[in-house]
Amino acid sequence: MSKSDKELAVEIAKSYIEASANLQQANGASKPIIKADNVLELIKDFHAELKKLD
């Protein structure tokens, strides 16, 4: 069974957050943790883009 656009959007957002956590700033410091409201916006944005692909 294939995944829904919502499930894919959550997986993409999760991968994006994990990749972002591994990035470092030019001075070697870690990037700040992504806030919950930003996570929701990421999921909404990815979901909207996936719906456009149908």
QUIQUI-V164739 format. One line per field, one symbol per residue. psi: psi as a letter, one per 20 degrees, with the letter a starting at -180 (. if undefined). A space follows every 10 residues. Layout:
psi: ???
This chain:
psi: prqrhgghgg gggghggggh hiqqrhjiqq qqqpqghhgg hgggghgggh hhi.
